[in-house]
């Protein structure tokens, strides 16, 4: 699996988890501050789309994930 695919999977999982932890109606609600983490992931995805650089992808490549097209 390429590093960009892993980044998308992790980002999607982080968003779903932070929404589940931050929405008051959720059975695993902890605090609405988890929604700030959702915004953080979204902002990072947005800047990655504009700049073409993603810190998580860089870290994954250093850990041995292959670069993809």
mmCIF file as Biopython writes it, N, C-alpha, C and O atoms, coordinates in Angstrom:
data_model
#
loop_
_atom_site.group_PDB
_atom_site.id
_atom_site.type_symbol
_atom_site.label_atom_id
_atom_site.label_alt_id
_atom_site.label_comp_id
_atom_site.label_asym_id
_atom_site.label_entity_id
_atom_site.label_seq_id
_atom_site.pdbx_PDB_ins_code
_atom_site.Cartn_x
_atom_site.Cartn_y
_atom_site.Cartn_z
_atom_site.occupancy
_atom_site.B_iso_or_equiv
_atom_site.auth_seq_id
_atom_site.auth_asym_id
_atom_site.pdbx_PDB_model_num
ATOM 1   N N  . UNK A ? 1  ? 0.845   -1.169 0.000  1.0 0.0 1  A 1 
ATOM 2   C CA . UNK A ? 1  ? 0.000   0.000  0.000  1.0 0.0 1  A 1 
ATOM 3   C C  . UNK A ? 1  ? 0.897   1.240  0.000  1.0 0.0 1  A 1 
ATOM 4   O O  . UNK A ? 1  ? 1.900   1.291  0.713  1.0 0.0 1  A 1 
ATOM 5   N N  . UNK A ? 2  ? 0.534   2.218  -0.790 1.0 0.0 2  A 1 
ATOM 6   C CA . UNK A ? 2  ? 1.338   3.437  -0.910 1.0 0.0 2  A 1 
ATOM 7   C C  . UNK A ? 2  ? 1.077   4.376  0.267  1.0 0.0 2  A 1 
ATOM 8   O O  . UNK A ? 2  ? 0.035   4.309  0.918  1.0 0.0 2  A 1 
ATOM 9   N N  . UNK A ? 3  ? 2.045   5.247  0.521  1.0 0.0 3  A 1 
ATOM 10  C CA . UNK A ? 3  ? 1.953   6.152  1.674  1.0 0.0 3  A 1 
ATOM 11  C C  . UNK A ? 3  ? 0.732   7.069  1.590  1.0 0.0 3  A 1 
ATOM 12  O O  . UNK A ? 3  ? 0.107   7.351  2.613  1.0 0.0 3  A 1 
ATOM 13  N N  . UNK A ? 4  ? 0.384   7.536  0.396  1.0 0.0 4  A 1 
ATOM 14  C CA . UNK A ? 4  ? -0.782  8.424  0.283  1.0 0.0 4  A 1 
ATOM 15  C C  . UNK A ? 4  ? -2.078  7.691  0.620  1.0 0.0 4  A 1 
ATOM 16  O O  . UNK A ? 4  ? -3.016  8.301  1.132  1.0 0.0 4  A 1 
ATOM 17  N N  . UNK A ? 5  ? -2.137  6.392  0.338  1.0 0.0 5  A 1 
ATOM 18  C CA . UNK A ? 5  ? -3.324  5.615  0.687  1.0 0.0 5  A 1 
ATOM 19  C C  . UNK A ? 5  ? -3.424  5.442  2.195  1.0 0.0 5  A 1 
ATOM 20  O O  . UNK A ? 5  ? -4.512  5.529  2.763  1.0 0.0 5  A 1 
ATOM 21  N N  . UNK A ? 6  ? -2.299  5.200  2.837  1.0 0.0 6  A 1 
ATOM 22  C CA . UNK A ? 6  ? -2.278  5.039  4.289  1.0 0.0 6  A 1 
ATOM 23  C C  . UNK A ? 6  ? -2.696  6.345  4.960  1.0 0.0 6  A 1 
ATOM 24  O O  . UNK A ? 6  ? -3.435  6.326  5.944  1.0 0.0 6  A 1 
ATOM 25  N N  . UNK A ? 7  ? -2.228  7.478  4.436  1.0 0.0 7  A 1 
ATOM 26  C CA . UNK A ? 7  ? -2.594  8.784  5.000  1.0 0.0 7  A 1 
ATOM 27  C C  . UNK A ? 7  ? -4.103  8.983  4.923  1.0 0.0 7  A 1 
ATOM 28  O O  . UNK A ? 7  ? -4.713  9.442  5.889  1.0 0.0 7  A 1 
ATOM 29  N N  . UNK A ? 8  ? -4.699  8.653  3.818  1.0 0.0 8  A 1 
ATOM 30  C CA . UNK A ? 8  ? -6.156  8.827  3.674  1.0 0.0 8  A 1 
ATOM 31  C C  . UNK A ? 8  ? -6.928  7.917  4.620  1.0 0.0 8  A 1 
ATOM 32  O O  . UNK A ? 8  ? -7.944  8.326  5.182  1.0 0.0 8  A 1 
ATOM 33  N N  . UNK A ? 9  ? -6.460  6.699  4.799  1.0 0.0 9  A 1 
ATOM 34  C CA . UNK A ? 9  ? -7.118  5.769  5.720  1.0 0.0 9  A 1 
ATOM 35  C C  . UNK A ? 9  ? -7.020  6.279  7.155  1.0 0.0 9  A 1 
ATOM 36  O O  . UNK A ? 9  ? -8.006  6.264  7.892  1.0 0.0 9  A 1 
ATOM 37  N N  . UNK A ? 10 ? -5.836  6.728  7.549  1.0 0.0 10 A 1 
ATOM 38  C CA . UNK A ? 10 ? -5.636  7.232  8.905  1.0 0.0 10 A 1 
ATOM 39  C C  . UNK A ? 10 ? -6.450  8.497  9.123  1.0 0.0 10 A 1 
ATOM 40  O O  . UNK A ? 10 ? -7.083  8.645  10.168 1.0 0.0 10 A 1 
ATOM 41  N N  . UNK A ? 11 ? -6.447  9.411  8.158  1.0 0.0 11 A 1 
ATOM 42  C CA . UNK A ? 11 ? -7.215  10.652 8.290  1.0 0.0 11 A 1 
ATOM 43  C C  . UNK A ? 11 ? -8.710  10.355 8.431  1.0 0.0 11 A 1 
ATOM 44  O O  . UNK A ? 11 ? -9.383  10.945 9.276  1.0 0.0 11 A 1 
ATOM 45  N N  . UNK A ? 12 ? -9.219  9.459  7.619  1.0 0.0 12 A 1 
ATOM 46  C CA . UNK A ? 12 ? -10.633 9.089  7.716  1.0 0.0 12 A 1 
ATOM 47  C C  . UNK A ? 12 ? -10.976 8.464  9.062  1.0 0.0 12 A 1 
ATOM 48  O O  . UNK A ? 12 ? -12.018 8.763  9.645  1.0 0.0 12 A 1 
ATOM 49  N N  . UNK A ? 13 ? -10.096 7.596  9.552  1.0 0.0 13 A 1 
ATOM 50  C CA . UNK A ? 13 ? -10.323 6.971  10.854 1.0 0.0 13 A 1 
ATOM 51  C C  . UNK A ? 13 ? -10.280 8.006  11.976 1.0 0.0 13 A 1 
ATOM 52  O O  . UNK A ? 13 ? -11.106 7.970  12.887 1.0 0.0 13 A 1 
ATOM 53  N N  . UNK A ? 14 ? -9.311  8.937  11.911 1.0 0.0 14 A 1 
ATOM 54  C CA . UNK A ? 14 ? -9.216  9.996  12.927 1.0 0.0 14 A 1 
ATOM 55  C C  . UNK A ? 14 ? -10.459 10.875 12.925 1.0 0.0 14 A 1 
ATOM 56  O O  . UNK A ? 14 ? -10.966 11.234 13.988 1.0 0.0 14 A 1 
ATOM 57  N N  . UNK A ? 15 ? -10.951 11.222 11.751 1.0 0.0 15 A 1 
ATOM 58  C CA . UNK A ? 15 ? -12.138 12.066 11.673 1.0 0.0 15 A 1 
ATOM 59  C C  . UNK A ? 15 ? -13.349 11.353 12.258 1.0 0.0 15 A 1 
ATOM 60  O O  . UNK A ? 15 ? -14.089 11.938 13.050 1.0 0.0 15 A 1 
ATOM 61  N N  . UNK A ? 16 ? -13.557 10.108 11.881 1.0 0.0 16 A 1 
ATOM 62  C CA . UNK A ? 16 ? -14.712 9.372  12.410 1.0 0.0 16 A 1 
ATOM 63  C C  . UNK A ? 16 ? -14.614 9.172  13.917 1.0 0.0 16 A 1 
ATOM 64  O O  . UNK A ? 16 ? -15.609 9.314  14.628 1.0 0.0 16 A 1 
ATOM 65  N N  . UNK A ? 17 ? -13.426 8.844  14.405 1.0 0.0 17 A 1 
ATOM 66  C CA . UNK A ? 17 ? -13.244 8.640  15.840 1.0 0.0 17 A 1 
ATOM 67  C C  . UNK A ? 17 ? -13.450 9.938  16.613 1.0 0.0 17 A 1 
ATOM 68  O O  . UNK A ? 17 ? -14.126 9.945  17.642 1.0 0.0 17 A 1 
ATOM 69  N N  . UNK A ? 18 ? -12.873 11.036 16.128 1.0 0.0 18 A 1 
ATOM 70  C CA . UNK A ? 18 ? -13.021 12.298 16.852 1.0 0.0 18 A 1 
ATOM 71  C C  . UNK A ? 18 ? -14.458 12.810 16.810 1.0 0.0 18 A 1 
ATOM 72  O O  . UNK A ? 18 ? -14.909 13.449 17.761 1.0 0.0 18 A 1 
ATOM 73  N N  . UNK A ? 19 ? -15.176 12.542 15.733 1.0 0.0 19 A 1 
ATOM 74  C CA . UNK A ? 19 ? -16.595 12.894 15.705 1.0 0.0 19 A 1 
ATOM 75  C C  . UNK A ? 19 ? -17.385 12.067 16.715 1.0 0.0 19 A 1 
ATOM 76  O O  . UNK A ? 19 ? -18.252 12.593 17.413 1.0 0.0 19 A 1 
ATOM 77  N N  . UNK A ? 20 ? -17.083 10.776 16.792 1.0 0.0 20 A 1 
ATOM 78  C CA . UNK A ? 20 ? -17.769 9.916  17.754 1.0 0.0 20 A 1 
ATOM 79  C C  . UNK A ? 20 ? -17.485 10.349 19.193 1.0 0.0 20 A 1 
ATOM 80  O O  . UNK A ? 20 ? -18.357 10.251 20.056 1.0 0.0 20 A 1 
ATOM 81  N N  . UNK A ? 21 ? -16.268 10.826 19.450 1.0 0.0 21 A 1 
ATOM 82  C CA . UNK A ? 21 ? -15.903 11.263 20.798 1.0 0.0 21 A 1 
ATOM 83  C C  . UNK A ? 21 ? -16.390 12.678 21.095 1.0 0.0 21 A 1 
ATOM 84  O O  . UNK A ? 21 ? -16.464 13.058 22.264 1.0 0.0 21 A 1 
ATOM 85  N N  . UNK A ? 22 ? -16.727 13.473 20.074 1.0 0.0 22 A 1 
ATOM 86  C CA . UNK A ? 22 ? -17.060 14.867 20.281 1.0 0.0 22 A 1 
ATOM 87  C C  . UNK A ? 22 ? -18.518 15.255 20.119 1.0 0.0 22 A 1 
ATOM 88  O O  . UNK A ? 22 ? -18.900 16.364 20.494 1.0 0.0 22 A 1 
ATOM 89  N N  . UNK A ? 23 ? -19.342 14.373 19.572 1.0 0.0 23 A 1 
ATOM 90  C CA . UNK A ? 23 ? -20.758 14.692 19.386 1.0 0.0 23 A 1 
ATOM 91  C C  . UNK A ? 23 ? -21.544 14.200 20.598 1.0 0.0 23 A 1 
ATOM 92  O O  . UNK A ? 23 ? -21.494 13.015 20.928 1.0 0.0 23 A 1 
ATOM 93  N N  . UNK A ? 24 ? -22.275 15.107 21.267 1.0 0.0 24 A 1 
ATOM 94  C CA . UNK A ? 24 ? -22.960 14.741 22.511 1.0 0.0 24 A 1 
ATOM 95  C C  . UNK A ? 24 ? -23.919 13.551 22.406 1.0 0.0 24 A 1 
ATOM 96  O O  . UNK A ? 24 ? -24.112 12.849 23.399 1.0 0.0 24 A 1 
ATOM 97  N N  . UNK A ? 25 ? -24.512 13.305 21.270 1.0 0.0 25 A 1 
ATOM 98  C CA . UNK A ? 25 ? -25.441 12.187 21.129 1.0 0.0 25 A 1 
ATOM 99  C C  . UNK A ? 25 ? -24.771 10.833 20.957 1.0 0.0 25 A 1 
ATOM 100 O O  . UNK A ? 25 ? -25.442 9.801  20.949 1.0 0.0 25 A 1 
ATOM 101 N N  . UNK A ? 26 ? -23.466 10.831 20.821 1.0 0.0 26 A 1 
ATOM 102 C CA . UNK A ? 26 ? -22.726 9.594  20.591 1.0 0.0 26 A 1 
ATOM 103 C C  . UNK A ? 26 ? -22.640 8.758  21.868 1.0 0.0 26 A 1 
ATOM 104 O O  . UNK A ? 26 ? -22.509 9.311  22.960 1.0 0.0 26 A 1 
ATOM 105 N N  . UNK A ? 27 ? -22.714 7.433  21.739 1.0 0.0 27 A 1 
ATOM 106 C CA . UNK A ? 27 ? -22.596 6.587  22.934 1.0 0.0 27 A 1 
ATOM 107 C C  . UNK A ? 27 ? -21.202 6.610  23.559 1.0 0.0 27 A 1 
ATOM 108 O O  . UNK A ? 27 ? -21.043 6.216  24.714 1.0 0.0 27 A 1 
ATOM 109 N N  . UNK A ? 28 ? -20.198 7.059  22.822 1.0 0.0 28 A 1 
ATOM 110 C CA . UNK A ? 28 ? -18.845 7.131  23.398 1.0 0.0 28 A 1 
ATOM 111 C C  . UNK A ? 28 ? -18.380 8.580  23.552 1.0 0.0 28 A 1 
ATOM 112 O O  . UNK A ? 28 ? -17.182 8.863  23.524 1.0 0.0 28 A 1 
ATOM 113 N N  . UNK A ? 29 ? -19.342 9.496  23.716 1.0 0.0 29 A 1 
ATOM 114 C CA . UNK A ? 29 ? -19.041 10.925 23.877 1.0 0.0 29 A 1 
ATOM 115 C C  . UNK A ? 29 ? -18.122 11.150 25.071 1.0 0.0 29 A 1 
ATOM 116 O O  . UNK A ? 29 ? -18.333 10.591 26.147 1.0 0.0 29 A 1 
ATOM 117 N N  . UNK A ? 30 ? -17.094 11.983 24.866 1.0 0.0 30 A 1 
ATOM 118 C CA . UNK A ? 30 ? -16.178 12.354 25.941 1.0 0.0 30 A 1 
ATOM 119 C C  . UNK A ? 30 ? -16.245 13.856 26.184 1.0 0.0 30 A 1 
ATOM 120 O O  . UNK A ? 30 ? -16.524 14.301 27.297 1.0 0.0 30 A 1 
ATOM 121 N N  . UNK A ? 31 ? -15.990 14.631 25.139 1.0 0.0 31 A 1 
ATOM 122 C CA . UNK A ? 31 ? -15.962 16.080 25.253 1.0 0.0 31 A 1 
ATOM 123 C C  . UNK A ? 31 ? -16.114 16.688 23.865 1.0 0.0 31 A 1 
ATOM 124 O O  . UNK A ? 31 ? -15.678 16.106 22.871 1.0 0.0 31 A 1 
ATOM 125 N N  . UNK A ? 32 ? -16.740 17.867 23.805 1.0 0.0 32 A 1 
ATOM 126 C CA . UNK A ? 32 ? -16.875 18.532 22.511 1.0 0.0 32 A 1 
ATOM 127 C C  . UNK A ? 32 ? -15.541 19.049 21.993 1.0 0.0 32 A 1 
ATOM 128 O O  . UNK A ? 32 ? -15.442 19.421 20.824 1.0 0.0 32 A 1 
ATOM 129 N N  . UNK A ? 33 ? -14.528 19.080 22.823 1.0 0.0 33 A 1 
ATOM 130 C CA . UNK A ? 33 ? -13.206 19.503 22.390 1.0 0.0 33 A 1 
ATOM 131 C C  . UNK A ? 33 ? -12.603 18.547 21.369 1.0 0.0 33 A 1 
ATOM 132 O O  . UNK A ? 33 ? -11.662 18.913 20.665 1.0 0.0 33 A 1 
ATOM 133 N N  . UNK A ? 34 ? -13.129 17.327 21.277 1.0 0.0 34 A 1 
ATOM 134 C CA . UNK A ? 34 ? -12.658 16.394 20.250 1.0 0.0 34 A 1 
ATOM 135 C C  . UNK A ? 34 ? -12.958 16.906 18.855 1.0 0.0 34 A 1 
ATOM 136 O O  . UNK A ? 34 ? -12.302 16.506 17.893 1.0 0.0 34 A 1 
ATOM 137 N N  . UNK A ? 35 ? -13.945 17.791 18.733 1.0 0.0 35 A 1 
ATOM 138 C CA . UNK A ? 35 ? -14.266 18.361 17.424 1.0 0.0 35 A 1 
ATOM 139 C C  . UNK A ? 35 ? -13.138 19.253 16.925 1.0 0.0 35 A 1 
ATOM 140 O O  . UNK A ? 35 ? -12.994 19.444 15.717 1.0 0.0 35 A 1 
ATOM 141 N N  . UNK A ? 36 ? -12.339 19.801 17.831 1.0 0.0 36 A 1 
ATOM 142 C CA . UNK A ? 36 ? -11.166 20.581 17.426 1.0 0.0 36 A 1 
ATOM 143 C C  . UNK A ? 36 ? -10.165 19.679 16.704 1.0 0.0 36 A 1 
ATOM 144 O O  . UNK A ? 36 ? -9.501  20.118 15.766 1.0 0.0 36 A 1 
ATOM 145 N N  . UNK A ? 37 ? -10.055 18.425 17.135 1.0 0.0 37 A 1 
ATOM 146 C CA . UNK A ? 37 ? -9.162  17.484 16.456 1.0 0.0 37 A 1 
ATOM 147 C C  . UNK A ? 37 ? -9.671  17.196 15.048 1.0 0.0 37 A 1 
ATOM 148 O O  . UNK A ? 37 ? -8.880  17.058 14.115 1.0 0.0 37 A 1 
ATOM 149 N N  . UNK A ? 38 ? -10.989 17.107 14.895 1.0 0.0 38 A 1 
ATOM 150 C CA . UNK A ? 38 ? -11.579 16.923 13.566 1.0 0.0 38 A 1 
ATOM 151 C C  . UNK A ? 38 ? -11.190 18.089 12.664 1.0 0.0 38 A 1 
ATOM 152 O O  . UNK A ? 38 ? -10.807 17.887 11.512 1.0 0.0 38 A 1 
ATOM 153 N N  . UNK A ? 39 ? -11.289 19.306 13.186 1.0 0.0 39 A 1 
ATOM 154 C CA . UNK A ? 39 ? -10.911 20.491 12.414 1.0 0.0 39 A 1 
ATOM 155 C C  . UNK A ? 39 ? -9.424  20.469 12.077 1.0 0.0 39 A 1 
ATOM 156 O O  . UNK A ? 39 ? -9.039  20.837 10.967 1.0 0.0 39 A 1 
ATOM 157 N N  . UNK A ? 40 ? -8.585  20.046 13.015 1.0 0.0 40 A 1 
ATOM 158 C CA . UNK A ? 40 ? -7.138  19.966 12.787 1.0 0.0 40 A 1 
ATOM 159 C C  . UNK A ? 40 ? -6.821  19.024 11.626 1.0 0.0 40 A 1 
ATOM 160 O O  . UNK A ? 40 ? -6.011  19.357 10.760 1.0 0.0 40 A 1 
ATOM 161 N N  . UNK A ? 41 ? -7.450  17.861 11.604 1.0 0.0 41 A 1 
ATOM 162 C CA . UNK A ? 41 ? -7.220  16.904 10.515 1.0 0.0 41 A 1 
ATOM 163 C C  . UNK A ? 41 ? -7.701  17.493 9.194  1.0 0.0 41 A 1 
ATOM 164 O O  . UNK A ? 41 ? -7.029  17.358 8.171  1.0 0.0 41 A 1 
ATOM 165 N N  . UNK A ? 42 ? -8.858  18.144 9.212  1.0 0.0 42 A 1 
ATOM 166 C CA . UNK A ? 42 ? -9.381  18.758 7.994  1.0 0.0 42 A 1 
ATOM 167 C C  . UNK A ? 42 ? -8.482  19.855 7.456  1.0 0.0 42 A 1 
ATOM 168 O O  . UNK A ? 42 ? -8.269  19.954 6.247  1.0 0.0 42 A 1 
ATOM 169 N N  . UNK A ? 43 ? -7.948  20.688 8.359  1.0 0.0 43 A 1 
ATOM 170 C CA . UNK A ? 43 ? -7.038  21.757 7.942  1.0 0.0 43 A 1 
ATOM 171 C C  . UNK A ? 43 ? -5.765  21.172 7.335  1.0 0.0 43 A 1 
ATOM 172 O O  . UNK A ? 43 ? -5.258  21.684 6.337  1.0 0.0 43 A 1 
ATOM 173 N N  . UNK A ? 44 ? -5.254  20.110 7.933  1.0 0.0 44 A 1 
ATOM 174 C CA . UNK A ? 44 ? -4.053  19.480 7.386  1.0 0.0 44 A 1 
ATOM 175 C C  . UNK A ? 44 ? -4.314  18.870 6.008  1.0 0.0 44 A 1 
ATOM 176 O O  . UNK A ? 44 ? -3.460  18.949 5.125  1.0 0.0 44 A 1 
ATOM 177 N N  . UNK A ? 45 ? -5.479  18.267 5.823  1.0 0.0 45 A 1 
ATOM 178 C CA . UNK A ? 45 ? -5.821  17.730 4.502  1.0 0.0 45 A 1 
ATOM 179 C C  . UNK A ? 45 ? -5.942  18.850 3.475  1.0 0.0 45 A 1 
ATOM 180 O O  . UNK A ? 45 ? -5.517  18.700 2.329  1.0 0.0 45 A 1 
ATOM 181 N N  . UNK A ? 46 ? -6.520  19.968 3.889  1.0 0.0 46 A 1 
ATOM 182 C CA . UNK A ? 46 ? -6.670  21.104 2.985  1.0 0.0 46 A 1 
ATOM 183 C C  . UNK A ? 46 ? -5.314  21.673 2.584  1.0 0.0 46 A 1 
ATOM 184 O O  . UNK A ? 46 ? -5.073  21.896 1.398  1.0 0.0 46 A 1 
ATOM 185 N N  . UNK A ? 47 ? -4.426  21.910 3.543  1.0 0.0 47 A 1 
ATOM 186 C CA . UNK A ? 47 ? -3.104  22.443 3.189  1.0 0.0 47 A 1 
ATOM 187 C C  . UNK A ? 47 ? -2.319  21.447 2.356  1.0 0.0 47 A 1 
ATOM 188 O O  . UNK A ? 47 ? -1.554  21.849 1.479  1.0 0.0 47 A 1 
ATOM 189 N N  . UNK A ? 48 ? -2.489  20.163 2.609  1.0 0.0 48 A 1 
ATOM 190 C CA . UNK A ? 48 ? -1.805  19.147 1.819  1.0 0.0 48 A 1 
ATOM 191 C C  . UNK A ? 48 ? -2.267  19.186 0.363  1.0 0.0 48 A 1 
ATOM 192 O O  . UNK A ? 48 ? -1.471  18.994 -0.555 1.0 0.0 48 A 1 
ATOM 193 N N  . UNK A ? 49 ? -3.556  19.437 0.165  1.0 0.0 49 A 1 
ATOM 194 C CA . UNK A ? 49 ? -4.085  19.533 -1.188 1.0 0.0 49 A 1 
ATOM 195 C C  . UNK A ? 49 ? -3.511  20.710 -1.958 1.0 0.0 49 A 1 
ATOM 196 O O  . UNK A ? 49 ? -3.286  20.620 -3.165 1.0 0.0 49 A 1 
ATOM 197 N N  . UNK A ? 50 ? -3.274  21.817 -1.258 1.0 0.0 50 A 1 
ATOM 198 C CA . UNK A ? 50 ? -2.727  23.008 -1.909 1.0 0.0 50 A 1 
ATOM 199 C C  . UNK A ? 50 ? -1.216  22.939 -2.097 1.0 0.0 50 A 1 
ATOM 200 O O  . UNK A ? 50 ? -0.698  23.360 -3.131 1.0 0.0 50 A 1 
ATOM 201 N N  . UNK A ? 51 ? -0.512  22.410 -1.103 1.0 0.0 51 A 1 
ATOM 202 C CA . UNK A ? 51 ? 0.953   22.440 -1.156 1.0 0.0 51 A 1 
ATOM 203 C C  . UNK A ? 51 ? 1.574   21.163 -1.706 1.0 0.0 51 A 1 
ATOM 204 O O  . UNK A ? 51 ? 2.699   21.187 -2.205 1.0 0.0 51 A 1 
ATOM 205 N N  . UNK A ? 52 ? 0.851   20.048 -1.620 1.0 0.0 52 A 1 
ATOM 206 C CA . UNK A ? 52 ? 1.405   18.777 -2.068 1.0 0.0 52 A 1 
ATOM 207 C C  . UNK A ? 52 ? 2.332   18.134 -1.050 1.0 0.0 52 A 1 
ATOM 208 O O  . UNK A ? 52 ? 2.992   17.140 -1.353 1.0 0.0 52 A 1 
ATOM 209 N N  . UNK A ? 53 ? 2.389   18.700 0.170  1.0 0.0 53 A 1 
ATOM 210 C CA . UNK A ? 53 ? 3.257   18.165 1.220  1.0 0.0 53 A 1 
ATOM 211 C C  . UNK A ? 53 ? 2.421   17.783 2.430  1.0 0.0 53 A 1 
ATOM 212 O O  . UNK A ? 53 ? 1.532   18.529 2.840  1.0 0.0 53 A 1 
ATOM 213 N N  . UNK A ? 54 ? 2.707   16.621 2.998  1.0 0.0 54 A 1 
ATOM 214 C CA . UNK A ? 54 ? 1.994   16.129 4.165  1.0 0.0 54 A 1 
ATOM 215 C C  . UNK A ? 54 ? 3.011   15.540 5.135  1.0 0.0 54 A 1 
ATOM 216 O O  . UNK A ? 54 ? 3.777   14.647 4.772  1.0 0.0 54 A 1 
ATOM 217 N N  . UNK A ? 55 ? 3.017   16.040 6.368  1.0 0.0 55 A 1 
ATOM 218 C CA . UNK A ? 55 ? 3.970   15.566 7.363  1.0 0.0 55 A 1 
ATOM 219 C C  . UNK A ? 55 ? 3.800   14.073 7.629  1.0 0.0 55 A 1 
ATOM 220 O O  . UNK A ? 55 ? 4.788   13.345 7.728  1.0 0.0 55 A 1 
ATOM 221 N N  . UNK A ? 56 ? 2.558   13.614 7.746  1.0 0.0 56 A 1 
ATOM 222 C CA . UNK A ? 56 ? 2.336   12.196 8.031  1.0 0.0 56 A 1 
ATOM 223 C C  . UNK A ? 56 ? 2.863   11.316 6.899  1.0 0.0 56 A 1 
ATOM 224 O O  . UNK A ? 56 ? 3.424   10.249 7.147  1.0 0.0 56 A 1 
ATOM 225 N N  . UNK A ? 57 ? 2.683   11.760 5.676  1.0 0.0 57 A 1 
ATOM 226 C CA . UNK A ? 57 ? 3.197   10.990 4.545  1.0 0.0 57 A 1 
ATOM 227 C C  . UNK A ? 57 ? 4.720   10.928 4.573  1.0 0.0 57 A 1 
ATOM 228 O O  . UNK A ? 57 ? 5.310   9.890  4.271  1.0 0.0 57 A 1 
ATOM 229 N N  . UNK A ? 58 ? 5.349   12.035 4.934  1.0 0.0 58 A 1 
ATOM 230 C CA . UNK A ? 58 ? 6.809   12.054 5.056  1.0 0.0 58 A 1 
ATOM 231 C C  . UNK A ? 58 ? 7.280   11.079 6.129  1.0 0.0 58 A 1 
ATOM 232 O O  . UNK A ? 58 ? 8.264   10.364 5.939  1.0 0.0 58 A 1 
ATOM 233 N N  . UNK A ? 59 ? 6.575   11.056 7.250  1.0 0.0 59 A 1 
ATOM 234 C CA . UNK A ? 59 ? 6.938   10.139 8.339  1.0 0.0 59 A 1 
ATOM 235 C C  . UNK A ? 59 ? 6.732   8.689  7.914  1.0 0.0 59 A 1 
ATOM 236 O O  . UNK A ? 59 ? 7.562   7.831  8.215  1.0 0.0 59 A 1 
ATOM 237 N N  . UNK A ? 60 ? 5.639   8.411  7.221  1.0 0.0 60 A 1 
ATOM 238 C CA . UNK A ? 60 ? 5.374   7.048  6.761  1.0 0.0 60 A 1 
ATOM 239 C C  . UNK A ? 60 ? 6.443   6.571  5.786  1.0 0.0 60 A 1 
ATOM 240 O O  . UNK A ? 60 ? 6.836   5.404  5.815  1.0 0.0 60 A 1 
ATOM 241 N N  . UNK A ? 61 ? 6.915   7.468  4.924  1.0 0.0 61 A 1 
ATOM 242 C CA . UNK A ? 61 ? 7.978   7.094  3.985  1.0 0.0 61 A 1 
ATOM 243 C C  . UNK A ? 61 ? 9.274   6.771  4.725  1.0 0.0 61 A 1 
ATOM 244 O O  . UNK A ? 61 ? 9.993   5.846  4.346  1.0 0.0 61 A 1 
ATOM 245 N N  . UNK A ? 62 ? 9.572   7.525  5.772  1.0 0.0 62 A 1 
ATOM 246 C CA . UNK A ? 62 ? 10.779  7.234  6.566  1.0 0.0 62 A 1 
ATOM 247 C C  . UNK A ? 62 ? 10.656  5.907  7.299  1.0 0.0 62 A 1 
ATOM 248 O O  . UNK A ? 62 ? 11.656  5.252  7.596  1.0 0.0 62 A 1 
ATOM 249 N N  . UNK A ? 63 ? 9.394   5.512  7.593  1.0 0.0 63 A 1 
ATOM 250 C CA . UNK A ? 63 ? 9.160   4.223  8.255  1.0 0.0 63 A 1 
ATOM 251 C C  . UNK A ? 63 ? 9.115   3.049  7.261  1.0 0.0 63 A 1 
ATOM 252 O O  . UNK A ? 63 ? 8.970   1.892  7.658  1.0 0.0 63 A 1 
ATOM 253 N N  . UNK A ? 64 ? 9.242   3.367  5.971  1.0 0.0 64 A 1 
ATOM 254 C CA . UNK A ? 64 ? 9.342   2.297  4.988  1.0 0.0 64 A 1 
ATOM 255 C C  . UNK A ? 64 ? 8.177   2.147  4.039  1.0 0.0 64 A 1 
ATOM 256 O O  . UNK A ? 64 ? 8.210   1.275  3.170  1.0 0.0 64 A 1 
ATOM 257 N N  . UNK A ? 65 ? 7.136   2.974  4.174  1.0 0.0 65 A 1 
ATOM 258 C CA . UNK A ? 65 ? 6.017   2.889  3.229  1.0 0.0 65 A 1 
ATOM 259 C C  . UNK A ? 65 ? 6.486   3.408  1.871  1.0 0.0 65 A 1 
ATOM 260 O O  . UNK A ? 65 ? 7.245   4.374  1.792  1.0 0.0 65 A 1 
ATOM 261 N N  . UNK A ? 66 ? 6.031   2.762  0.822  1.0 0.0 66 A 1 
ATOM 262 C CA . UNK A ? 66 ? 6.471   3.175  -0.510 1.0 0.0 66 A 1 
ATOM 263 C C  . UNK A ? 66 ? 5.694   4.404  -0.973 1.0 0.0 66 A 1 
ATOM 264 O O  . UNK A ? 66 ? 4.527   4.592  -0.632 1.0 0.0 66 A 1 
ATOM 265 N N  . UNK A ? 67 ? 6.364   5.217  -1.745 1.0 0.0 67 A 1 
ATOM 266 C CA . UNK A ? 67 ? 5.723   6.389  -2.345 1.0 0.0 67 A 1 
ATOM 267 C C  . UNK A ? 67 ? 4.845   5.924  -3.501 1.0 0.0 67 A 1 
ATOM 268 O O  . UNK A ? 67 ? 5.192   4.977  -4.206 1.0 0.0 67 A 1 
ATOM 269 N N  . UNK A ? 68 ? 3.730   6.576  -3.692 1.0 0.0 68 A 1 
ATOM 270 C CA . UNK A ? 68 ? 2.833   6.174  -4.772 1.0 0.0 68 A 1 
ATOM 271 C C  . UNK A ? 68 ? 2.669   7.263  -5.793 1.0 0.0 68 A 1 
ATOM 272 O O  . UNK A ? 68 ? 3.157   8.380  -5.616 1.0 0.0 68 A 1 
ATOM 273 N N  . UNK A ? 69 ? 1.974   6.934  -6.874 1.0 0.0 69 A 1 
ATOM 274 C CA . UNK A ? 69 ? 1.748   7.925  -7.938 1.0 0.0 69 A 1 
ATOM 275 C C  . UNK A ? 69 ? 0.473   8.682  -7.692 1.0 0.0 69 A 1 
ATOM 276 O O  . UNK A ? 69 ? 0.113   9.558  -8.479 1.0 0.0 69 A 1 
#
